[in-house]
Amino acid sequence: MDIYSKRLPTIKQLQYFIAVCEELSFTGAAEKLGISQPPLSTQIKNLEETLQITLFLRNSHKIVLTKEGEILKSKVTKLLNGLCTIVKSTRTNCFEKVIIGTTKTLSFDYIPFFRLFFSEFRDETEIYKHNYTSKELLFELQKGNIDFAIVSDYSNRDFSENSLLIYQEPMMLVLPTNHPCSQLNKVNLSDVTDLPLFWFKQHLNPFFYEQCDKVFNRLDKPIIRRAELADNLSMLLEVALGNGMMLLPQSKAQAKVDGVSYKKLITNQNDKLKINIYLVWRKNLKITPVNKTIIDFFHSSLNHSTG
């Protein structure tokens, strides 16, 4: 067999193999890669068929590497690290990094899809230093201070900009642990109308405000709304005392606070309350190889990052 053989495994197959080795879970590996599980399983199956060996032993509870899999893992790790070194060494050091602004609405470090993106493009990109809202980022984009903006609910499209829906963030309901619904796996908002909801002013995000109103108006009883406090921690402490509830983006629902439970909403409400996240760039943006690769990344990952 030579280097031109069509029977050689692909780089993608080897990357997927290492991800499964590291996670020892197809679900965990798929999340790490920012893809769904079926294409991952298919690539691993194809790799085993190409090499004509069994790489993993699996049952319903866990997977383990075979002896052949352990040997391959060591060799593939060296191969991929070497390839990364080659790619880095052939790049010039004179290019300017692509500046990307990310809305403060979400915590991107807690979203596997975005962790993968920023890991893959860490050498070519730089996160905009300001912690801005989506509206502020779009203004910075128009001024040319950033190259791309990752923003929430880009409803008022500008003729001078391109946009691409890249992700949908679910909302989590934050309840006091002494509330009966905190024992449920999924909560219906109609069952928690006895608690006031900390809520934002409409002008801060008109699109999402109206999106939520459509759901609230279908509840059995009206939700009492309470003005948001200065920060999330203050509101979480109020929730812990039984003085209200919150809706938080899933990536923001990370703080461990005694007396607070994070719960998923029932499917119908969850589907209607997701926050749409868009990649936005100016139509006159110079399409360099890096910029094109970034846009292509989100185009190709679109089916796996939403929903």
C-alpha positions as CSV (number, residue, x, y, z in Angstrom):
1,M,0.0,0.0,0.0
2,D,1.3,3.5,-0.9
3,I,0.4,7.0,0.2
4,Y,-2.1,7.4,-2.7
5,S,-4.1,4.3,-1.7
6,K,-7.9,4.9,-1.4
7,R,-7.9,2.4,1.4
8,L,-6.1,4.8,3.8
9,P,-8.2,6.2,6.6
10,T,-9.2,9.8,6.5
11,I,-8.0,12.5,8.9
12,K,-11.6,13.0,10.0
13,Q,-11.9,9.3,10.9
14,L,-8.7,9.5,12.9
15,Q,-9.9,12.6,14.7
16,Y,-13.2,11.0,15.6
17,F,-11.3,7.9,16.8
18,I,-9.2,10.0,19.2
19,A,-12.2,11.8,20.5
20,V,-13.9,8.5,21.4
21,C,-10.6,7.3,23.0
22,E,-10.5,10.4,25.2
23,E,-14.2,10.4,26.2
24,L,-14.7,6.6,26.2
25,S,-18.3,7.5,25.2
26,F,-19.8,8.0,21.8
27,T,-22.2,10.6,23.3
28,G,-19.4,12.5,25.0
29,A,-17.2,12.4,21.8
30,A,-20.0,13.6,19.6
31,E,-20.6,16.5,22.0
32,K,-16.8,17.3,22.1
33,L,-16.7,17.3,18.3
34,G,-19.9,19.4,18.0
35,I,-21.7,16.8,15.9
36,S,-24.5,14.3,16.3
37,Q,-23.8,10.7,17.3
38,P,-24.9,8.9,14.1
39,P,-22.2,10.3,11.8
40,L,-19.6,9.6,14.5
41,S,-20.6,6.0,14.8
42,T,-20.5,5.6,11.0
43,Q,-17.0,7.0,10.7
44,I,-15.7,4.7,13.5
45,K,-17.4,1.7,11.8
46,N,-15.8,2.7,8.5
47,L,-12.4,3.1,10.2
48,E,-12.6,-0.4,11.7
49,E,-13.6,-1.8,8.3
50,T,-10.7,0.0,6.6
51,L,-8.2,-1.3,9.1
52,Q,-9.9,-4.7,9.4
53,I,-9.6,-4.6,13.2
54,T,-12.0,-4.0,16.2
55,L,-11.1,-0.8,18.0
56,F,-13.6,-0.8,20.8
57,L,-15.5,-3.4,22.9
58,R,-19.0,-2.0,23.7
59,N,-22.0,-2.9,25.8
60,S,-25.0,-0.8,27.0
61,H,-23.0,0.7,29.9
62,K,-19.5,1.4,28.7
63,I,-16.8,1.0,26.0
64,V,-13.2,0.0,26.3
65,L,-10.3,0.1,23.8
66,T,-9.0,-3.2,22.5
67,K,-5.3,-4.0,22.5
68,E,-5.2,-3.0,18.8
69,G,-7.1,0.2,19.6
70,E,-4.5,1.1,22.3
71,I,-1.7,0.7,19.8
72,L,-3.5,2.7,17.2
73,K,-4.3,5.5,19.7
74,S,-0.6,6.1,20.4
75,K,0.3,6.2,16.8
76,V,-2.6,8.3,15.6
77,T,-2.0,10.9,18.5
78,K,1.6,11.3,17.3
79,L,0.4,11.6,13.7
80,L,-2.2,14.2,14.3
81,N,0.1,16.3,16.6
82,G,2.7,16.1,13.9
83,L,0.2,17.3,11.3
84,C,-0.8,20.2,13.6
85,T,2.9,21.2,13.8
86,I,3.3,21.1,10.1
87,V,0.2,23.3,9.6
88,K,1.4,25.9,12.1
89,S,4.9,26.0,10.7
90,T,3.8,26.6,7.2
91,R,1.6,29.6,8.2
92,T,3.1,33.1,8.0
93,N,3.1,35.1,11.2
94,C,2.3,38.4,9.6
95,F,-1.5,37.9,9.1
96,E,-3.9,39.9,11.3
97,K,-6.2,37.9,13.6
98,V,-9.9,37.8,12.8
99,I,-11.8,39.8,15.5
100,I,-15.0,38.1,16.7
101,G,-17.5,39.8,19.0
102,T,-19.6,37.5,21.2
103,T,-22.8,38.6,22.9
104,K,-22.8,38.5,26.7
105,T,-26.3,36.9,26.5
106,L,-24.6,33.5,26.6
107,S,-21.7,31.8,28.3
108,F,-19.9,30.4,25.3
109,D,-17.4,28.4,27.4
110,Y,-20.2,26.1,28.4
111,I,-21.5,25.4,24.9
112,P,-19.5,22.5,23.3
113,F,-20.3,23.7,19.8
114,F,-18.6,27.0,20.4
115,R,-15.8,25.5,22.5
116,L,-14.9,23.4,19.4
117,F,-15.0,26.4,17.1
118,F,-12.8,28.6,19.3
119,S,-10.4,25.7,19.9
120,E,-10.1,25.0,16.1
121,F,-9.6,28.7,15.3
122,R,-7.6,29.8,18.3
123,D,-4.5,30.7,16.2
124,E,-6.5,32.8,13.7
125,T,-9.1,34.5,15.9
126,E,-9.3,36.9,18.8
127,I,-12.3,37.6,21.0
128,Y,-13.4,41.2,21.1
129,K,-12.3,42.7,24.4
130,H,-15.6,44.4,25.3
131,N,-18.4,42.5,27.0
132,Y,-21.2,43.9,24.8
133,T,-24.8,43.2,24.1
134,S,-25.9,42.0,20.7
135,K,-27.0,45.5,19.8
136,E,-23.7,47.0,20.8
137,L,-21.8,44.4,18.8
138,L,-23.7,45.1,15.7
139,F,-22.8,48.8,16.0
140,E,-19.1,47.8,16.4
141,L,-19.5,45.6,13.3
142,Q,-20.8,48.6,11.3
143,K,-17.9,50.7,12.4
144,G,-15.5,48.0,11.3
145,N,-14.0,47.3,14.8
146,I,-14.8,43.6,14.5
147,D,-15.0,41.2,11.6
148,F,-17.8,38.9,12.8
149,A,-20.4,39.2,15.5
150,I,-22.1,36.3,17.2
151,V,-25.4,37.7,18.4
152,S,-28.8,36.7,19.7
153,D,-32.1,37.2,17.8
154,Y,-30.9,39.1,14.8
155,S,-34.4,40.0,13.7
156,N,-33.9,43.4,12.1
157,R,-31.6,42.5,9.3
158,D,-29.5,45.2,7.7
159,F,-29.1,45.3,3.9
160,S,-25.3,45.8,4.3
161,E,-24.9,42.6,6.4
162,N,-24.9,38.8,5.9
163,S,-26.2,36.5,8.6
164,L,-26.4,32.8,9.3
165,L,-28.4,31.1,12.0
166,I,-25.8,28.9,13.8
167,Y,-27.3,27.8,17.1
168,Q,-30.4,27.7,19.3
169,E,-29.9,28.0,23.0
170,P,-32.6,26.4,25.3
171,M,-33.8,28.2,28.4
172,M,-33.7,26.7,31.9
173,L,-36.2,27.5,34.6
174,V,-34.7,28.4,37.9
175,L,-36.9,27.4,40.9
176,P,-36.5,27.3,44.7
177,T,-35.8,23.7,45.7
178,N,-38.7,23.8,48.2
179,H,-41.2,24.3,45.3
180,P,-43.1,21.1,44.4
181,C,-42.1,21.4,40.7
182,S,-38.4,21.2,41.6
183,Q,-38.8,17.5,41.9
184,L,-39.9,17.1,38.2
185,N,-37.7,16.4,35.3
186,K,-39.5,18.9,33.1
187,V,-41.7,21.8,34.3
188,N,-44.8,23.3,32.8
189,L,-44.8,27.1,33.3
190,S,-48.5,26.9,34.0
191,D,-47.6,25.0,37.2
192,V,-45.4,27.7,38.6
193,T,-47.5,30.9,38.2
194,D,-47.6,31.1,42.0
195,L,-44.0,32.5,41.8
196,P,-43.2,36.0,40.4
197,L,-40.8,35.9,37.4
198,F,-37.7,38.1,37.3
199,W,-38.1,39.7,33.8
200,F,-36.3,42.2,31.6
201,K,-37.6,45.4,30.0
202,Q,-39.0,45.0,26.5
203,H,-36.7,47.5,24.9
204,L,-33.6,45.5,25.8
205,N,-34.6,42.6,23.5
206,P,-37.9,43.3,21.8
207,F,-37.8,40.2,19.6
208,F,-37.3,37.7,22.4
209,Y,-39.7,39.6,24.7
210,E,-42.5,39.1,22.1
211,Q,-41.4,35.5,21.6
212,C,-41.8,34.8,25.3
213,D,-45.1,36.7,25.5
214,K,-46.7,34.4,23.0
215,V,-45.9,31.5,25.3
216,F,-46.9,33.3,28.5
217,N,-50.3,34.3,27.0
218,R,-51.2,30.6,26.5
219,L,-50.7,29.7,30.2
220,D,-53.6,28.8,32.4
221,K,-52.9,31.7,34.7
222,P,-50.9,35.0,34.1
223,I,-47.3,35.1,35.3
224,I,-46.6,37.9,37.7
225,R,-43.4,39.7,36.5
226,R,-40.9,41.3,38.8
227,A,-38.2,43.7,37.6
228,E,-34.7,42.2,37.2
229,L,-32.1,42.9,39.8
230,A,-28.6,44.3,39.1
231,D,-27.1,40.8,38.5
232,N,-27.9,37.2,38.2
233,L,-26.4,36.2,41.6
234,S,-28.7,38.6,43.5
235,M,-31.7,37.1,41.7
236,L,-30.5,33.5,42.4
237,L,-30.3,34.3,46.1
238,E,-33.8,35.7,46.0
239,V,-35.0,32.5,44.2
240,A,-33.3,30.4,46.9
241,L,-35.4,32.3,49.5
242,G,-38.6,31.5,47.6
243,N,-39.1,35.1,46.4
244,G,-39.3,34.4,42.7
245,M,-38.1,32.3,39.7
246,M,-36.0,33.0,36.6
247,L,-35.5,31.9,33.0
248,L,-31.9,31.6,32.1
249,P,-30.1,30.6,29.0
250,Q,-28.8,27.0,29.5
251,S,-25.1,28.1,29.3
252,K,-25.8,30.7,32.1
253,A,-27.4,28.2,34.4
254,Q,-24.1,27.1,36.0
255,A,-23.8,28.7,39.4
256,K,-24.2,26.3,42.3
257,V,-26.5,28.0,44.8
258,D,-28.0,26.3,47.8
259,G,-31.8,26.3,47.6
260,V,-31.9,26.7,43.8
261,S,-32.9,24.1,41.2
262,Y,-32.4,24.3,37.4
263,K,-35.1,22.6,35.5
264,K,-35.9,22.0,31.8
265,L,-39.2,23.1,30.4
266,I,-41.8,20.8,28.8
267,T,-41.0,20.2,25.2
268,N,-43.6,22.5,23.7
269,Q,-42.5,25.5,25.7
270,N,-38.8,24.6,25.4
271,D,-39.0,24.6,21.6
272,K,-40.7,28.0,21.5
273,L,-38.4,29.8,24.0
274,K,-35.0,29.0,22.4
275,I,-32.7,31.9,21.7
276,N,-31.6,32.1,18.1
277,I,-27.9,32.8,17.7
278,Y,-26.6,34.3,14.4
279,L,-23.2,34.8,12.9
280,V,-23.2,38.3,11.2
281,W,-20.7,39.9,8.9
282,R,-20.6,42.9,6.6
283,K,-21.2,42.2,2.9
284,N,-18.1,44.2,2.1
285,L,-15.9,42.1,4.4
286,K,-12.8,40.9,2.6
287,I,-13.2,37.2,2.2
288,T,-9.7,36.0,3.1
289,P,-9.0,32.2,3.3
290,V,-9.5,32.4,7.1
291,N,-12.8,34.3,6.8
292,K,-14.1,31.8,4.3
293,T,-13.1,28.9,6.5
294,I,-14.9,30.4,9.4
295,I,-18.1,30.9,7.4
296,D,-17.8,27.4,5.9
297,F,-17.3,25.9,9.4
298,F,-20.7,27.3,10.5
299,H,-22.4,26.4,7.3
300,S,-21.2,22.7,7.5
301,S,-22.0,22.5,11.3
302,L,-25.4,24.1,11.0
303,N,-27.5,20.9,11.2
304,H,-25.6,19.7,14.3
305,S,-25.6,23.0,16.3
306,T,-29.3,23.9,16.3
307,G,-32.2,22.3,18.0
